[in-house]
Amino acid sequence: MNILTLKDVSKIYGELKALDSINLEVEQGEWLSIMGPSGSGKTTLMNIVGCMDKASMGEVILEGHDISKLSPKELTVIRRDRIGLVFQQFHLINYLTALENVMMAQYYHSIPDEEEAMAALDSVGLKDRAKHLPNQLSGGEQQRVCIARALINHPALILADEPTGNLDEKNEYLVMDILEQLHNAGSTIIVVTHDPEVGDEAERMVVLEHGRIAREEKKKRKRPILTK
């Protein structure tokens, strides 16, 4: 069953076509990587799928519902309730602890639950860092807080934008291992990346060039999961 379908999706800025008639299907439980050079349309596609922007033309169907005609307010609700976003730049609130940053996502969704938020941090190996501020955490730890925050509202789709872009090799491995475990547990994951090694972790790769899908390929999983 498809969780996401894009039908002839285009995004136009003046005379520039950032996306040009994109057709794409993502199955529930699939791990997809989206790759391409700078200016290929990766970020634009991510913003549309993540309900942070709207397509100029075409349909975006998420969980059977066409969200392409929704208002910005309605898209905010979809993004809050159904999509877990992981950003390259972390976007943590500097004066809140790791636990409070995760609970903030709960606040916008329903009711903050400290026990549930702590369990989310524990799932990414950060229970003992819950009371630390972002500037007291390493880059890898901050990214894992972002993943815990993205997971706290049980999203239908996890969308990660260059999730290892600011990390060293060790922390890149840790973050990719968490995504691997989430995928094995049934999560649907889309990773937008320029890193071939990160892209190779997915089941399927889509490569964009000049706003179009240049090619697709199935991938073979090659990295074992870390043991805790």
Biotite code that builds the C-alpha atoms (Angstrom):
import biotite.structure as struc

atoms = struc.array([
    struc.Atom([0.000, 0.000, 0.000], chain_id="A", res_id=1, res_name="MET", atom_name="CA", element="C"),
    struc.Atom([1.314, 3.453, -0.903], chain_id="A", res_id=2, res_name="ASN", atom_name="CA", element="C"),
    struc.Atom([1.626, 5.935, 1.919], chain_id="A", res_id=3, res_name="ILE", atom_name="CA", element="C"),
    struc.Atom([2.686, 8.738, -0.441], chain_id="A", res_id=4, res_name="LEU", atom_name="CA", element="C"),
    struc.Atom([1.974, 9.385, -4.115], chain_id="A", res_id=5, res_name="THR", atom_name="CA", element="C"),
    struc.Atom([3.081, 12.354, -6.197], chain_id="A", res_id=6, res_name="LEU", atom_name="CA", element="C"),
    struc.Atom([1.306, 12.849, -9.518], chain_id="A", res_id=7, res_name="LYS", atom_name="CA", element="C"),
    struc.Atom([2.792, 15.292, -12.046], chain_id="A", res_id=8, res_name="ASP", atom_name="CA", element="C"),
    struc.Atom([4.082, 17.540, -9.258], chain_id="A", res_id=9, res_name="VAL", atom_name="CA", element="C"),
    struc.Atom([5.785, 20.732, -10.401], chain_id="A", res_id=10, res_name="SER", atom_name="CA", element="C"),
    struc.Atom([7.076, 23.737, -8.500], chain_id="A", res_id=11, res_name="LYS", atom_name="CA", element="C"),
    struc.Atom([7.620, 26.933, -10.475], chain_id="A", res_id=12, res_name="ILE", atom_name="CA", element="C"),
    struc.Atom([9.377, 30.104, -9.365], chain_id="A", res_id=13, res_name="TYR", atom_name="CA", element="C"),
    struc.Atom([8.918, 32.685, -12.108], chain_id="A", res_id=14, res_name="GLY", atom_name="CA", element="C"),
    struc.Atom([10.549, 31.097, -15.154], chain_id="A", res_id=15, res_name="GLU", atom_name="CA", element="C"),
    struc.Atom([12.377, 28.450, -13.111], chain_id="A", res_id=16, res_name="LEU", atom_name="CA", element="C"),
    struc.Atom([10.944, 24.957, -12.748], chain_id="A", res_id=17, res_name="LYS", atom_name="CA", element="C"),
    struc.Atom([12.426, 23.684, -9.502], chain_id="A", res_id=18, res_name="ALA", atom_name="CA", element="C"),
    struc.Atom([10.391, 20.487, -9.955], chain_id="A", res_id=19, res_name="LEU", atom_name="CA", element="C"),
    struc.Atom([9.126, 19.359, -13.323], chain_id="A", res_id=20, res_name="ASP", atom_name="CA", element="C"),
    struc.Atom([6.299, 16.788, -13.448], chain_id="A", res_id=21, res_name="SER", atom_name="CA", element="C"),
    struc.Atom([7.499, 14.492, -10.668], chain_id="A", res_id=22, res_name="ILE", atom_name="CA", element="C"),
    struc.Atom([5.719, 11.139, -10.377], chain_id="A", res_id=23, res_name="ASN", atom_name="CA", element="C"),
    struc.Atom([6.663, 9.105, -7.339], chain_id="A", res_id=24, res_name="LEU", atom_name="CA", element="C"),
    struc.Atom([5.160, 6.397, -5.157], chain_id="A", res_id=25, res_name="GLU", atom_name="CA", element="C"),
    struc.Atom([6.377, 5.448, -1.677], chain_id="A", res_id=26, res_name="VAL", atom_name="CA", element="C"),
    struc.Atom([5.132, 2.265, -0.079], chain_id="A", res_id=27, res_name="GLU", atom_name="CA", element="C"),
    struc.Atom([4.247, 2.058, 3.587], chain_id="A", res_id=28, res_name="GLN", atom_name="CA", element="C"),
    struc.Atom([7.281, 0.784, 5.482], chain_id="A", res_id=29, res_name="GLY", atom_name="CA", element="C"),
    struc.Atom([9.723, 1.647, 2.695], chain_id="A", res_id=30, res_name="GLU", atom_name="CA", element="C"),
    struc.Atom([13.067, 3.401, 3.156], chain_id="A", res_id=31, res_name="TRP", atom_name="CA", element="C"),
    struc.Atom([13.686, 5.747, 0.230], chain_id="A", res_id=32, res_name="LEU", atom_name="CA", element="C"),
    struc.Atom([16.654, 8.014, -0.399], chain_id="A", res_id=33, res_name="SER", atom_name="CA", element="C"),
    struc.Atom([16.413, 11.090, -2.602], chain_id="A", res_id=34, res_name="ILE", atom_name="CA", element="C"),
    struc.Atom([19.706, 12.226, -4.090], chain_id="A", res_id=35, res_name="MET", atom_name="CA", element="C"),
    struc.Atom([21.002, 14.700, -6.621], chain_id="A", res_id=36, res_name="GLY", atom_name="CA", element="C"),
    struc.Atom([23.417, 17.600, -7.048], chain_id="A", res_id=37, res_name="PRO", atom_name="CA", element="C"),
    struc.Atom([22.825, 21.075, -5.680], chain_id="A", res_id=38, res_name="SER", atom_name="CA", element="C"),
    struc.Atom([19.909, 22.680, -7.500], chain_id="A", res_id=39, res_name="GLY", atom_name="CA", element="C"),
    struc.Atom([18.398, 19.350, -8.532], chain_id="A", res_id=40, res_name="SER", atom_name="CA", element="C"),
    struc.Atom([15.174, 19.928, -6.580], chain_id="A", res_id=41, res_name="GLY", atom_name="CA", element="C"),
    struc.Atom([15.841, 17.785, -3.487], chain_id="A", res_id=42, res_name="LYS", atom_name="CA", element="C"),
    struc.Atom([15.029, 20.511, -0.969], chain_id="A", res_id=43, res_name="THR", atom_name="CA", element="C"),
    struc.Atom([11.982, 21.676, -2.905], chain_id="A", res_id=44, res_name="THR", atom_name="CA", element="C"),
    struc.Atom([10.641, 18.135, -3.006], chain_id="A", res_id=45, res_name="LEU", atom_name="CA", element="C"),
    struc.Atom([11.316, 17.676, 0.696], chain_id="A", res_id=46, res_name="MET", atom_name="CA", element="C"),
    struc.Atom([9.490, 20.895, 1.530], chain_id="A", res_id=47, res_name="ASN", atom_name="CA", element="C"),
    struc.Atom([6.436, 19.800, -0.443], chain_id="A", res_id=48, res_name="ILE", atom_name="CA", element="C"),
    struc.Atom([6.331, 16.291, 1.000], chain_id="A", res_id=49, res_name="VAL", atom_name="CA", element="C"),
    struc.Atom([6.942, 17.746, 4.472], chain_id="A", res_id=50, res_name="GLY", atom_name="CA", element="C"),
    struc.Atom([3.985, 20.140, 4.124], chain_id="A", res_id=51, res_name="CYS", atom_name="CA", element="C"),
    struc.Atom([6.262, 23.182, 4.382], chain_id="A", res_id=52, res_name="MET", atom_name="CA", element="C"),
    struc.Atom([5.436, 24.323, 0.851], chain_id="A", res_id=53, res_name="ASP", atom_name="CA", element="C"),
    struc.Atom([2.822, 23.678, -1.814], chain_id="A", res_id=54, res_name="LYS", atom_name="CA", element="C"),
    struc.Atom([3.231, 22.398, -5.342], chain_id="A", res_id=55, res_name="ALA", atom_name="CA", element="C"),
    struc.Atom([2.419, 24.751, -8.203], chain_id="A", res_id=56, res_name="SER", atom_name="CA", element="C"),
    struc.Atom([0.766, 21.885, -10.073], chain_id="A", res_id=57, res_name="MET", atom_name="CA", element="C"),
    struc.Atom([-0.031, 18.243, -9.491], chain_id="A", res_id=58, res_name="GLY", atom_name="CA", element="C"),
    struc.Atom([-1.317, 16.113, -6.636], chain_id="A", res_id=59, res_name="GLU", atom_name="CA", element="C"),
    struc.Atom([0.350, 15.087, -3.383], chain_id="A", res_id=60, res_name="VAL", atom_name="CA", element="C"),
    struc.Atom([-1.528, 12.199, -1.810], chain_id="A", res_id=61, res_name="ILE", atom_name="CA", element="C"),
    struc.Atom([-0.585, 11.281, 1.759], chain_id="A", res_id=62, res_name="LEU", atom_name="CA", element="C"),
    struc.Atom([-2.319, 8.306, 3.360], chain_id="A", res_id=63, res_name="GLU", atom_name="CA", element="C"),
    struc.Atom([-4.996, 8.409, 0.695], chain_id="A", res_id=64, res_name="GLY", atom_name="CA", element="C"),
    struc.Atom([-5.772, 12.124, 1.045], chain_id="A", res_id=65, res_name="HIS", atom_name="CA", element="C"),
    struc.Atom([-4.836, 14.798, -1.491], chain_id="A", res_id=66, res_name="ASP", atom_name="CA", element="C"),
    struc.Atom([-3.038, 17.463, 0.547], chain_id="A", res_id=67, res_name="ILE", atom_name="CA", element="C"),
    struc.Atom([-1.999, 19.602, -2.417], chain_id="A", res_id=68, res_name="SER", atom_name="CA", element="C"),
    struc.Atom([-5.007, 21.896, -2.132], chain_id="A", res_id=69, res_name="LYS", atom_name="CA", element="C"),
    struc.Atom([-4.911, 22.367, 1.628], chain_id="A", res_id=70, res_name="LEU", atom_name="CA", element="C"),
    struc.Atom([-4.407, 25.778, 3.231], chain_id="A", res_id=71, res_name="SER", atom_name="CA", element="C"),
    struc.Atom([-1.136, 26.577, 5.057], chain_id="A", res_id=72, res_name="PRO", atom_name="CA", element="C"),
    struc.Atom([-2.958, 26.160, 8.373], chain_id="A", res_id=73, res_name="LYS", atom_name="CA", element="C"),
    struc.Atom([-4.258, 22.741, 7.345], chain_id="A", res_id=74, res_name="GLU", atom_name="CA", element="C"),
    struc.Atom([-0.792, 21.710, 6.146], chain_id="A", res_id=75, res_name="LEU", atom_name="CA", element="C"),
    struc.Atom([0.623, 22.693, 9.547], chain_id="A", res_id=76, res_name="THR", atom_name="CA", element="C"),
    struc.Atom([-1.777, 20.263, 11.203], chain_id="A", res_id=77, res_name="VAL", atom_name="CA", element="C"),
    struc.Atom([-0.757, 17.461, 8.805], chain_id="A", res_id=78, res_name="ILE", atom_name="CA", element="C"),
    struc.Atom([2.935, 18.190, 9.407], chain_id="A", res_id=79, res_name="ARG", atom_name="CA", element="C"),
    struc.Atom([2.420, 18.225, 13.166], chain_id="A", res_id=80, res_name="ARG", atom_name="CA", element="C"),
    struc.Atom([0.347, 15.049, 13.344], chain_id="A", res_id=81, res_name="ASP", atom_name="CA", element="C"),
    struc.Atom([1.597, 12.806, 10.521], chain_id="A", res_id=82, res_name="ARG", atom_name="CA", element="C"),
    struc.Atom([5.196, 13.740, 9.672], chain_id="A", res_id=83, res_name="ILE", atom_name="CA", element="C"),
    struc.Atom([8.354, 13.465, 11.751], chain_id="A", res_id=84, res_name="GLY", atom_name="CA", element="C"),
    struc.Atom([11.004, 15.909, 10.564], chain_id="A", res_id=85, res_name="LEU", atom_name="CA", element="C"),
    struc.Atom([14.739, 15.494, 11.163], chain_id="A", res_id=86, res_name="VAL", atom_name="CA", element="C"),
    struc.Atom([16.855, 18.471, 10.088], chain_id="A", res_id=87, res_name="PHE", atom_name="CA", element="C"),
    struc.Atom([20.538, 18.867, 9.302], chain_id="A", res_id=88, res_name="GLN", atom_name="CA", element="C"),
    struc.Atom([20.719, 21.990, 11.481], chain_id="A", res_id=89, res_name="GLN", atom_name="CA", element="C"),
    struc.Atom([18.919, 20.323, 14.433], chain_id="A", res_id=90, res_name="PHE", atom_name="CA", element="C"),
    struc.Atom([16.628, 23.322, 15.220], chain_id="A", res_id=91, res_name="HIS", atom_name="CA", element="C"),
    struc.Atom([16.637, 22.650, 18.943], chain_id="A", res_id=92, res_name="LEU", atom_name="CA", element="C"),
    struc.Atom([15.555, 25.393, 21.342], chain_id="A", res_id=93, res_name="ILE", atom_name="CA", element="C"),
    struc.Atom([18.751, 26.503, 23.063], chain_id="A", res_id=94, res_name="ASN", atom_name="CA", element="C"),
    struc.Atom([17.286, 27.287, 26.491], chain_id="A", res_id=95, res_name="TYR", atom_name="CA", element="C"),
    struc.Atom([15.365, 23.987, 26.790], chain_id="A", res_id=96, res_name="LEU", atom_name="CA", element="C"),
    struc.Atom([16.867, 20.681, 27.891], chain_id="A", res_id=97, res_name="THR", atom_name="CA", element="C"),
    struc.Atom([16.874, 17.645, 25.621], chain_id="A", res_id=98, res_name="ALA", atom_name="CA", element="C"),
    struc.Atom([13.811, 16.334, 27.452], chain_id="A", res_id=99, res_name="LEU", atom_name="CA", element="C"),
    struc.Atom([11.998, 19.665, 27.173], chain_id="A", res_id=100, res_name="GLU", atom_name="CA", element="C"),
    struc.Atom([12.774, 19.892, 23.448], chain_id="A", res_id=101, res_name="ASN", atom_name="CA", element="C"),
    struc.Atom([11.090, 16.531, 22.928], chain_id="A", res_id=102, res_name="VAL", atom_name="CA", element="C"),
    struc.Atom([8.151, 17.526, 25.144], chain_id="A", res_id=103, res_name="MET", atom_name="CA", element="C"),
    struc.Atom([7.724, 20.736, 23.134], chain_id="A", res_id=104, res_name="MET", atom_name="CA", element="C"),
    struc.Atom([6.704, 18.614, 20.147], chain_id="A", res_id=105, res_name="ALA", atom_name="CA", element="C"),
    struc.Atom([4.132, 16.917, 22.363], chain_id="A", res_id=106, res_name="GLN", atom_name="CA", element="C"),
    struc.Atom([2.821, 20.301, 23.476], chain_id="A", res_id=107, res_name="TYR", atom_name="CA", element="C"),
    struc.Atom([1.971, 21.314, 19.923], chain_id="A", res_id=108, res_name="TYR", atom_name="CA", element="C"),
    struc.Atom([0.357, 17.938, 19.253], chain_id="A", res_id=109, res_name="HIS", atom_name="CA", element="C"),
    struc.Atom([-1.543, 17.074, 22.419], chain_id="A", res_id=110, res_name="SER", atom_name="CA", element="C"),
    struc.Atom([-0.381, 17.024, 26.041], chain_id="A", res_id=111, res_name="ILE", atom_name="CA", element="C"),
    struc.Atom([3.247, 16.836, 27.178], chain_id="A", res_id=112, res_name="PRO", atom_name="CA", element="C"),
    struc.Atom([4.086, 13.528, 28.808], chain_id="A", res_id=113, res_name="ASP", atom_name="CA", element="C"),
    struc.Atom([7.465, 13.482, 30.521], chain_id="A", res_id=114, res_name="GLU", atom_name="CA", element="C"),
    struc.Atom([7.543, 9.694, 30.883], chain_id="A", res_id=115, res_name="GLU", atom_name="CA", element="C"),
    struc.Atom([6.837, 9.184, 27.182], chain_id="A", res_id=116, res_name="GLU", atom_name="CA", element="C"),
    struc.Atom([9.388, 11.835, 26.201], chain_id="A", res_id=117, res_name="ALA", atom_name="CA", element="C"),
    struc.Atom([12.003, 10.177, 28.396], chain_id="A", res_id=118, res_name="MET", atom_name="CA", element="C"),
    struc.Atom([11.237, 6.834, 26.744], chain_id="A", res_id=119, res_name="ALA", atom_name="CA", element="C"),
    struc.Atom([11.802, 8.472, 23.341], chain_id="A", res_id=120, res_name="ALA", atom_name="CA", element="C"),
    struc.Atom([15.197, 9.757, 24.473], chain_id="A", res_id=121, res_name="LEU", atom_name="CA", element="C"),
    struc.Atom([16.021, 6.327, 25.877], chain_id="A", res_id=122, res_name="ASP", atom_name="CA", element="C"),
    struc.Atom([15.205, 4.775, 22.489], chain_id="A", res_id=123, res_name="SER", atom_name="CA", element="C"),
    struc.Atom([17.995, 6.858, 20.917], chain_id="A", res_id=124, res_name="VAL", atom_name="CA", element="C"),
    struc.Atom([20.427, 6.233, 23.779], chain_id="A", res_id=125, res_name="GLY", atom_name="CA", element="C"),
    struc.Atom([20.135, 9.620, 25.496], chain_id="A", res_id=126, res_name="LEU", atom_name="CA", element="C"),
    struc.Atom([18.245, 8.972, 28.713], chain_id="A", res_id=127, res_name="LYS", atom_name="CA", element="C"),
    struc.Atom([21.294, 10.023, 30.752], chain_id="A", res_id=128, res_name="ASP", atom_name="CA", element="C"),
    struc.Atom([21.549, 13.311, 28.791], chain_id="A", res_id=129, res_name="ARG", atom_name="CA", element="C"),
    struc.Atom([17.907, 14.322, 29.228], chain_id="A", res_id=130, res_name="ALA", atom_name="CA", element="C"),
    struc.Atom([18.642, 17.302, 31.480], chain_id="A", res_id=131, res_name="LYS", atom_name="CA", element="C"),
    struc.Atom([21.396, 18.737, 29.292], chain_id="A", res_id=132, res_name="HIS", atom_name="CA", element="C"),
    struc.Atom([20.979, 21.857, 27.155], chain_id="A", res_id=133, res_name="LEU", atom_name="CA", element="C"),
    struc.Atom([21.797, 21.666, 23.417], chain_id="A", res_id=134, res_name="PRO", atom_name="CA", element="C"),
    struc.Atom([25.142, 23.441, 23.893], chain_id="A", res_id=135, res_name="ASN", atom_name="CA", element="C"),
    struc.Atom([26.101, 20.706, 26.363], chain_id="A", res_id=136, res_name="GLN", atom_name="CA", element="C"),
    struc.Atom([25.505, 17.993, 23.765], chain_id="A", res_id=137, res_name="LEU", atom_name="CA", element="C"),
    struc.Atom([27.664, 16.869, 20.866], chain_id="A", res_id=138, res_name="SER", atom_name="CA", element="C"),
    struc.Atom([26.421, 17.222, 17.297], chain_id="A", res_id=139, res_name="GLY", atom_name="CA", element="C"),
    struc.Atom([25.535, 13.545, 17.201], chain_id="A", res_id=140, res_name="GLY", atom_name="CA", element="C"),
    struc.Atom([23.632, 13.791, 20.474], chain_id="A", res_id=141, res_name="GLU", atom_name="CA", element="C"),
    struc.Atom([21.722, 16.822, 19.228], chain_id="A", res_id=142, res_name="GLN", atom_name="CA", element="C"),
    struc.Atom([20.741, 14.930, 16.097], chain_id="A", res_id=143, res_name="GLN", atom_name="CA", element="C"),
    struc.Atom([19.507, 12.028, 18.195], chain_id="A", res_id=144, res_name="ARG", atom_name="CA", element="C"),
    struc.Atom([17.394, 14.462, 20.233], chain_id="A", res_id=145, res_name="VAL", atom_name="CA", element="C"),
    struc.Atom([15.932, 15.609, 16.897], chain_id="A", res_id=146, res_name="CYS", atom_name="CA", element="C"),
    struc.Atom([15.065, 12.018, 16.039], chain_id="A", res_id=147, res_name="ILE", atom_name="CA", element="C"),
    struc.Atom([13.419, 11.484, 19.431], chain_id="A", res_id=148, res_name="ALA", atom_name="CA", element="C"),
    struc.Atom([11.443, 14.687, 18.899], chain_id="A", res_id=149, res_name="ARG", atom_name="CA", element="C"),
    struc.Atom([10.388, 13.536, 15.429], chain_id="A", res_id=150, res_name="ALA", atom_name="CA", element="C"),
    struc.Atom([9.189, 10.189, 16.783], chain_id="A", res_id=151, res_name="LEU", atom_name="CA", element="C"),
    struc.Atom([7.300, 11.379, 19.842], chain_id="A", res_id=152, res_name="ILE", atom_name="CA", element="C"),
    struc.Atom([3.969, 11.884, 18.058], chain_id="A", res_id=153, res_name="ASN", atom_name="CA", element="C"),
    struc.Atom([4.152, 8.528, 16.216], chain_id="A", res_id=154, res_name="HIS", atom_name="CA", element="C"),
    struc.Atom([4.316, 9.954, 12.665], chain_id="A", res_id=155, res_name="PRO", atom_name="CA", element="C"),
    struc.Atom([3.195, 8.066, 9.596], chain_id="A", res_id=156, res_name="ALA", atom_name="CA", element="C"),
    struc.Atom([6.261, 9.289, 7.702], chain_id="A", res_id=157, res_name="LEU", atom_name="CA", element="C"),
    struc.Atom([9.780, 10.170, 8.874], chain_id="A", res_id=158, res_name="ILE", atom_name="CA", element="C"),
    struc.Atom([11.429, 12.756, 6.628], chain_id="A", res_id=159, res_name="LEU", atom_name="CA", element="C"),
    struc.Atom([15.142, 13.374, 7.222], chain_id="A", res_id=160, res_name="ALA", atom_name="CA", element="C"),
    struc.Atom([16.996, 16.199, 5.470], chain_id="A", res_id=161, res_name="ASP", atom_name="CA", element="C"),
    struc.Atom([20.761, 15.516, 5.348], chain_id="A", res_id=162, res_name="GLU", atom_name="CA", element="C"),
    struc.Atom([20.555, 13.849, 8.790], chain_id="A", res_id=163, res_name="PRO", atom_name="CA", element="C"),
    struc.Atom([24.301, 13.157, 8.905], chain_id="A", res_id=164, res_name="THR", atom_name="CA", element="C"),
    struc.Atom([25.481, 16.330, 7.186], chain_id="A", res_id=165, res_name="GLY", atom_name="CA", element="C"),
    struc.Atom([27.021, 17.861, 10.332], chain_id="A", res_id=166, res_name="ASN", atom_name="CA", element="C"),
    struc.Atom([28.267, 14.661, 11.944], chain_id="A", res_id=167, res_name="LEU", atom_name="CA", element="C"),
    struc.Atom([31.571, 12.837, 12.169], chain_id="A", res_id=168, res_name="ASP", atom_name="CA", element="C"),
    struc.Atom([31.855, 9.233, 11.023], chain_id="A", res_id=169, res_name="GLU", atom_name="CA", element="C"),
    struc.Atom([31.083, 7.683, 14.418], chain_id="A", res_id=170, res_name="LYS", atom_name="CA", element="C"),
    struc.Atom([27.942, 9.736, 14.980], chain_id="A", res_id=171, res_name="ASN", atom_name="CA", element="C"),
    struc.Atom([26.874, 9.249, 11.370], chain_id="A", res_id=172, res_name="GLU", atom_name="CA", element="C"),
    struc.Atom([26.948, 5.524, 12.002], chain_id="A", res_id=173, res_name="TYR", atom_name="CA", element="C"),
    struc.Atom([24.920, 5.887, 15.205], chain_id="A", res_id=174, res_name="LEU", atom_name="CA", element="C"),
    struc.Atom([22.240, 7.995, 13.516], chain_id="A", res_id=175, res_name="VAL", atom_name="CA", element="C"),
    struc.Atom([22.010, 5.662, 10.539], chain_id="A", res_id=176, res_name="MET", atom_name="CA", element="C"),
    struc.Atom([21.739, 2.721, 12.914], chain_id="A", res_id=177, res_name="ASP", atom_name="CA", element="C"),
    struc.Atom([18.747, 4.369, 14.622], chain_id="A", res_id=178, res_name="ILE", atom_name="CA", element="C"),
    struc.Atom([17.074, 4.896, 11.246], chain_id="A", res_id=179, res_name="LEU", atom_name="CA", element="C"),
    struc.Atom([17.812, 1.263, 10.403], chain_id="A", res_id=180, res_name="GLU", atom_name="CA", element="C"),
    struc.Atom([16.126, 0.095, 13.580], chain_id="A", res_id=181, res_name="GLN", atom_name="CA", element="C"),
    struc.Atom([13.121, 2.348, 12.965], chain_id="A", res_id=182, res_name="LEU", atom_name="CA", element="C"),
    struc.Atom([12.773, 0.963, 9.460], chain_id="A", res_id=183, res_name="HIS", atom_name="CA", element="C"),
    struc.Atom([12.990, -2.604, 10.729], chain_id="A", res_id=184, res_name="ASN", atom_name="CA", element="C"),
    struc.Atom([10.204, -1.743, 13.187], chain_id="A", res_id=185, res_name="ALA", atom_name="CA", element="C"),
    struc.Atom([7.961, -0.685, 10.274], chain_id="A", res_id=186, res_name="GLY", atom_name="CA", element="C"),
    struc.Atom([8.568, 3.059, 9.898], chain_id="A", res_id=187, res_name="SER", atom_name="CA", element="C"),
    struc.Atom([8.383, 4.709, 6.486], chain_id="A", res_id=188, res_name="THR", atom_name="CA", element="C"),
    struc.Atom([11.525, 6.804, 5.964], chain_id="A", res_id=189, res_name="ILE", atom_name="CA", element="C"),
    struc.Atom([12.551, 9.288, 3.290], chain_id="A", res_id=190, res_name="ILE", atom_name="CA", element="C"),
    struc.Atom([16.111, 10.572, 3.529], chain_id="A", res_id=191, res_name="VAL", atom_name="CA", element="C"),
    struc.Atom([17.223, 13.518, 1.413], chain_id="A", res_id=192, res_name="VAL", atom_name="CA", element="C"),
    struc.Atom([21.001, 13.434, 1.062], chain_id="A", res_id=193, res_name="THR", atom_name="CA", element="C"),
    struc.Atom([23.985, 14.194, -1.138], chain_id="A", res_id=194, res_name="HIS", atom_name="CA", element="C"),
    struc.Atom([26.083, 11.502, 0.561], chain_id="A", res_id=195, res_name="ASP", atom_name="CA", element="C"),
    struc.Atom([26.265, 8.294, -1.532], chain_id="A", res_id=196, res_name="PRO", atom_name="CA", element="C"),
    struc.Atom([27.005, 6.152, 1.525], chain_id="A", res_id=197, res_name="GLU", atom_name="CA", element="C"),
    struc.Atom([23.884, 7.440, 3.284], chain_id="A", res_id=198, res_name="VAL", atom_name="CA", element="C"),
    struc.Atom([21.838, 7.018, 0.118], chain_id="A", res_id=199, res_name="GLY", atom_name="CA", element="C"),
    struc.Atom([23.029, 3.437, -0.231], chain_id="A", res_id=200, res_name="ASP", atom_name="CA", element="C"),
    struc.Atom([21.439, 2.518, 3.109], chain_id="A", res_id=201, res_name="GLU", atom_name="CA", element="C"),
    struc.Atom([17.945, 2.829, 1.628], chain_id="A", res_id=202, res_name="ALA", atom_name="CA", element="C"),
    struc.Atom([15.950, 0.120, -0.104], chain_id="A", res_id=203, res_name="GLU", atom_name="CA", element="C"),
    struc.Atom([15.443, 2.392, -3.107], chain_id="A", res_id=204, res_name="ARG", atom_name="CA", element="C"),
    struc.Atom([17.205, 5.466, -4.431], chain_id="A", res_id=205, res_name="MET", atom_name="CA", element="C"),
    struc.Atom([15.683, 8.239, -6.544], chain_id="A", res_id=206, res_name="VAL", atom_name="CA", element="C"),
    struc.Atom([18.131, 10.612, -8.231], chain_id="A", res_id=207, res_name="VAL", atom_name="CA", element="C"),
    struc.Atom([16.959, 14.080, -9.266], chain_id="A", res_id=208, res_name="LEU", atom_name="CA", element="C"),
    struc.Atom([18.518, 16.223, -11.964], chain_id="A", res_id=209, res_name="GLU", atom_name="CA", element="C"),
    struc.Atom([17.179, 19.615, -13.047], chain_id="A", res_id=210, res_name="HIS", atom_name="CA", element="C"),
    struc.Atom([13.888, 19.036, -11.237], chain_id="A", res_id=211, res_name="GLY", atom_name="CA", element="C"),
    struc.Atom([13.188, 15.671, -12.847], chain_id="A", res_id=212, res_name="ARG", atom_name="CA", element="C"),
    struc.Atom([13.699, 12.077, -11.776], chain_id="A", res_id=213, res_name="ILE", atom_name="CA", element="C"),
    struc.Atom([16.797, 11.006, -13.705], chain_id="A", res_id=214, res_name="ALA", atom_name="CA", element="C"),
    struc.Atom([16.844, 7.427, -12.473], chain_id="A", res_id=215, res_name="ARG", atom_name="CA", element="C"),
    struc.Atom([15.703, 5.019, -9.774], chain_id="A", res_id=216, res_name="GLU", atom_name="CA", element="C"),
    struc.Atom([17.432, 1.952, -8.440], chain_id="A", res_id=217, res_name="GLU", atom_name="CA", element="C"),
    struc.Atom([16.844, -0.718, -5.836], chain_id="A", res_id=218, res_name="LYS", atom_name="CA", element="C"),
    struc.Atom([19.560, -1.040, -3.224], chain_id="A", res_id=219, res_name="LYS", atom_name="CA", element="C"),
    struc.Atom([20.979, -3.980, -1.315], chain_id="A", res_id=220, res_name="LYS", atom_name="CA", element="C"),
    struc.Atom([21.332, -3.429, 2.422], chain_id="A", res_id=221, res_name="ARG", atom_name="CA", element="C"),
    struc.Atom([24.947, -3.932, 3.398], chain_id="A", res_id=222, res_name="LYS", atom_name="CA", element="C"),
    struc.Atom([25.561, -2.561, 6.902], chain_id="A", res_id=223, res_name="ARG", atom_name="CA", element="C"),
    struc.Atom([24.740, -4.633, 9.995], chain_id="A", res_id=224, res_name="PRO", atom_name="CA", element="C"),
    struc.Atom([22.757, -3.068, 12.815], chain_id="A", res_id=225, res_name="ILE", atom_name="CA", element="C"),
    struc.Atom([24.723, -2.032, 15.852], chain_id="A", res_id=226, res_name="LEU", atom_name="CA", element="C"),
    struc.Atom([23.996, -3.979, 19.002], chain_id="A", res_id=227, res_name="THR", atom_name="CA", element="C"),
    struc.Atom([23.243, -2.039, 22.154], chain_id="A", res_id=228, res_name="LYS", atom_name="CA", element="C"),
])
